Amino acid sequence: MENILFVYENQLPDNFSENVEKAGITPKVSTPGDELNFDKIDAVAYFGENKDNLKTVVEKAVESGVKRAVYVASAICYFNRRNPGQNLEKHPFVKNQTDCENAILAFSDKISVSVAEIPLAYPLPKEIFTIGGVPALKFRNFYLTFDGGYPEISDESAAESVLSVILNGKNGVIYPLCDKNAKFKAMLNEKYPDVKVYEFPEELWWVLALRAKSSLKKAGLTAMTDIKTLYKKDLYGNYFFDDTEVRKALGYK
């Protein structure tokens, strides 16, 4: 499989095209608004959160005789699926991506489809304060983060993971993949070893919630999360998983 079309709404992972080329594949890149050309395309991979755009792309791929389609979702969808009682779908960006997963899997009787769930660092909802892609706040001499954690993945591994699902994934299967699990504080210590990092007191969650709402209002933006539960609970969770068996199933370490 040499001809793969990558369709994205906002942006691809950093250095994605270059890392795909390292695997010997020259990527074709497009956006949903472009006139999609599926001539000689073997597979299509979609990045984004718009279910209607995704369905349009896959429908055109099916009509053109493309045999393979993959949706690339955030790893947060894995935790939403594994822990339904936590109701992470209360956050619109999680629900949107989960809807995309379900939408592409509904095509499994017409085209071979899979889902790759990786720790996407883009585009984070604007109401999540971040430093270097890590939930945190910057002060003059120190950073404040949260007593939570999340999987990490490098730029090269992100490309490798998506390609592995495209090339080796089975129809109707979801593949959660990452490099490692890490606490937010450890991520910041690794990225910024010369800066002191502290964890924000959970009982003061409402301070950040008010600040997040205020920043959105000033920017004229709509929240993509339930801000209250985001700062009161979810940023203090350890969202970890072991993808050893998933990697074995895809044929790489």
VMD Tcl script that draws the C-alpha trace (Angstrom):
set ca {
  {0.00 0.00 0.00}
  {1.78 3.10 -1.24}
  {-0.88 5.73 -1.92}
  {-2.53 7.00 1.25}
  {-4.63 10.17 1.50}
  {-4.57 11.95 4.86}
  {-7.55 14.27 5.37}
  {-7.44 16.66 8.32}
  {-9.66 19.42 9.71}
  {-7.25 21.56 11.72}
  {-3.71 20.21 11.72}
  {-1.74 17.00 11.56}
  {0.65 15.93 14.33}
  {3.97 17.78 14.21}
  {6.29 16.53 11.45}
  {3.67 13.96 10.45}
  {4.32 14.05 6.70}
  {8.08 13.85 7.18}
  {7.75 10.85 9.52}
  {5.42 9.08 7.12}
  {7.97 9.57 4.35}
  {10.62 7.89 6.54}
  {8.50 4.75 6.28}
  {8.80 4.89 2.51}
  {5.35 6.32 1.84}
  {4.78 9.69 0.18}
  {1.67 11.10 1.87}
  {-1.07 12.92 0.02}
  {-2.61 15.56 2.27}
  {-5.96 17.30 1.95}
  {-8.68 19.05 3.97}
  {-12.45 18.37 3.92}
  {-13.01 21.58 1.97}
  {-10.74 20.50 -0.88}
  {-11.94 18.67 -3.96}
  {-10.94 15.15 -2.93}
  {-9.23 13.09 -5.59}
  {-9.20 9.36 -4.88}
  {-7.52 8.38 -8.14}
  {-5.07 5.53 -7.38}
  {-5.62 5.98 -3.62}
  {-5.29 2.75 -1.61}
  {-6.42 4.09 1.78}
  {-7.72 7.23 3.47}
  {-7.07 8.39 7.06}
  {-9.15 11.12 8.67}
  {-8.12 13.47 11.51}
  {-10.75 15.70 13.09}
  {-13.97 15.94 15.10}
  {-16.65 16.58 12.46}
  {-18.81 13.49 11.92}
  {-20.49 14.87 8.79}
  {-17.16 15.70 7.12}
  {-15.84 12.25 7.99}
  {-18.90 10.52 6.53}
  {-18.62 12.57 3.33}
  {-14.96 11.59 2.91}
  {-15.60 7.89 3.53}
  {-18.66 7.83 1.27}
  {-16.60 9.31 -1.58}
  {-13.83 6.80 -0.86}
  {-16.31 3.91 -1.07}
  {-17.73 5.27 -4.34}
  {-14.21 5.52 -5.74}
  {-13.34 1.93 -4.85}
  {-10.93 2.69 -2.01}
  {-10.51 -0.44 0.11}
  {-9.27 0.97 3.46}
  {-10.28 3.80 5.80}
  {-9.01 4.79 9.25}
  {-10.19 7.39 11.73}
  {-7.51 8.86 14.01}
  {-9.00 9.79 17.39}
  {-7.68 11.04 20.69}
  {-6.77 8.43 23.30}
  {-9.33 10.08 25.58}
  {-11.96 8.15 23.60}
  {-10.44 4.93 24.93}
  {-11.04 6.03 28.51}
  {-14.56 7.15 27.65}
  {-15.28 3.69 26.25}
  {-13.57 1.81 29.09}
  {-15.19 3.82 31.89}
  {-18.70 4.75 30.70}
  {-19.72 5.68 34.25}
  {-17.28 8.58 34.19}
  {-19.24 10.07 31.30}
  {-16.36 11.80 29.54}
  {-18.79 12.46 26.69}
  {-20.03 15.40 28.75}
  {-17.09 17.16 27.11}
  {-18.23 18.04 23.56}
  {-14.82 17.35 21.97}
  {-14.87 13.80 23.40}
  {-18.44 13.21 22.21}
  {-17.59 14.54 18.76}
  {-14.67 12.15 18.37}
  {-16.67 9.23 19.77}
  {-19.41 10.02 17.23}
  {-16.75 9.95 14.50}
  {-15.55 6.54 15.70}
  {-19.08 5.17 15.54}
  {-19.70 6.80 12.17}
  {-16.70 5.22 10.45}
  {-17.30 1.81 12.05}
  {-20.80 1.87 10.54}
  {-19.13 1.58 7.11}
  {-17.50 -1.76 7.99}
  {-19.85 -3.66 5.68}
  {-18.77 -1.51 2.71}
  {-15.06 -0.85 3.31}
  {-12.40 -2.13 5.70}
  {-12.32 0.42 8.54}
  {-10.38 0.77 11.79}
  {-9.79 3.41 14.45}
  {-6.40 4.51 15.83}
  {-6.61 6.13 19.26}
  {-3.40 8.00 20.06}
  {-2.50 10.79 22.55}
  {-3.20 13.67 20.21}
  {-1.81 16.93 21.55}
  {-3.82 19.07 19.15}
  {-5.96 21.00 19.06}
  {-6.63 21.11 22.81}
  {-9.77 23.01 23.82}
  {-8.88 26.64 24.48}
  {-10.20 26.49 28.05}
  {-7.46 24.04 29.07}
  {-4.45 26.07 30.20}
  {-1.29 24.42 28.87}
  {2.49 24.73 28.77}
  {4.15 22.81 25.97}
  {0.97 20.83 25.44}
  {0.75 19.84 29.13}
  {-2.16 21.07 31.31}
  {-0.53 23.72 33.50}
  {-0.27 27.43 34.30}
  {2.85 29.55 33.96}
  {4.02 31.94 36.64}
  {7.20 34.02 36.82}
  {9.38 31.50 38.64}
  {7.38 28.28 38.59}
  {4.64 26.24 36.89}
  {1.41 24.91 38.40}
  {-0.02 21.65 37.08}
  {-2.51 19.00 38.21}
  {-2.19 15.69 40.05}
  {-3.20 13.76 36.96}
  {-1.54 11.98 34.06}
  {-1.99 10.92 30.46}
  {-0.29 8.76 27.81}
  {2.45 10.29 25.69}
  {3.56 9.63 22.13}
  {6.44 11.05 20.08}
  {6.01 12.56 16.62}
  {7.66 9.55 15.00}
  {5.59 7.07 16.99}
  {2.38 8.91 16.12}
  {3.10 8.45 12.42}
  {4.20 4.84 12.95}
  {1.07 4.05 14.95}
  {-1.30 5.48 12.35}
  {0.51 3.70 9.52}
  {0.44 0.41 11.44}
  {-3.33 0.64 11.86}
  {-3.78 1.54 8.18}
  {-1.58 -1.31 6.97}
  {-2.28 -4.04 9.52}
  {-5.49 -3.15 11.34}
  {-8.54 -5.38 11.04}
  {-11.98 -4.33 9.94}
  {-14.15 -2.96 12.73}
  {-11.38 -2.85 15.36}
  {-10.22 0.08 17.54}
  {-6.50 0.31 18.43}
  {-5.38 2.46 21.42}
  {-1.64 3.22 21.14}
  {0.98 5.27 23.00}
  {4.68 5.33 23.99}
  {4.31 5.61 27.75}
  {2.15 6.89 30.59}
  {3.28 9.89 32.63}
  {2.08 12.28 35.31}
  {1.68 15.89 34.18}
  {4.32 17.00 36.69}
  {6.83 14.46 35.32}
  {6.13 15.65 31.76}
  {6.92 19.24 32.72}
  {10.02 18.25 34.69}
  {11.32 16.45 31.61}
  {10.52 19.32 29.23}
  {11.65 22.13 31.54}
  {14.21 20.74 34.02}
  {15.26 24.20 35.24}
  {11.75 25.29 36.30}
  {10.11 24.36 39.59}
  {6.78 22.58 39.16}
  {4.03 22.36 41.78}
  {0.59 20.78 41.77}
  {-2.52 22.92 42.06}
  {-4.64 22.33 45.21}
  {-7.78 20.42 44.24}
  {-9.97 22.42 46.62}
  {-9.24 25.60 44.64}
  {-10.48 24.14 41.34}
  {-13.17 26.84 41.08}
  {-10.52 29.57 40.68}
  {-9.29 28.02 37.44}
  {-12.80 27.23 36.24}
  {-13.76 30.90 36.57}
  {-10.56 31.97 34.85}
  {-11.17 29.54 31.97}
  {-14.74 30.76 31.48}
  {-13.55 34.37 31.52}
  {-10.85 33.73 28.91}
  {-13.35 32.04 26.59}
  {-15.82 34.88 26.98}
  {-13.18 37.49 26.12}
  {-12.18 35.50 23.04}
  {-15.80 34.94 21.99}
  {-15.33 31.17 21.98}
  {-17.59 28.28 22.94}
  {-16.38 25.75 25.50}
  {-15.48 22.31 24.17}
  {-15.49 20.87 27.69}
  {-17.67 20.86 30.77}
  {-15.39 23.36 32.51}
  {-16.63 22.64 36.03}
  {-15.94 18.90 35.98}
  {-12.78 19.43 33.94}
  {-11.12 21.48 36.69}
  {-12.89 19.87 39.66}
  {-12.23 16.24 38.70}
  {-10.98 15.20 35.28}
  {-7.56 16.92 35.29}
  {-6.75 15.04 38.50}
  {-7.34 11.61 36.96}
  {-4.61 9.19 35.85}
  {-5.58 8.20 32.33}
  {-3.16 5.34 31.74}
  {-3.28 2.21 29.58}
  {-1.01 -0.63 28.46}
  {-0.92 -1.13 24.69}
  {1.44 -4.15 24.66}
  {-1.16 -6.55 23.26}
  {-2.38 -3.99 20.76}
  {1.14 -3.54 19.39}
  {1.56 -7.31 19.11}
  {-1.70 -7.53 17.16}
  {-0.42 -4.87 14.76}
  {2.95 -6.59 14.37}
  {5.31 -4.02 15.87}
  {6.95 -3.27 19.22}
}
mol new
graphics top color blue
foreach p $ca { graphics top sphere $p radius 0.5 }
foreach p [lrange $ca 0 end-1] q [lrange $ca 1 end] { graphics top cylinder $p $q radius 0.2 }
display resetview
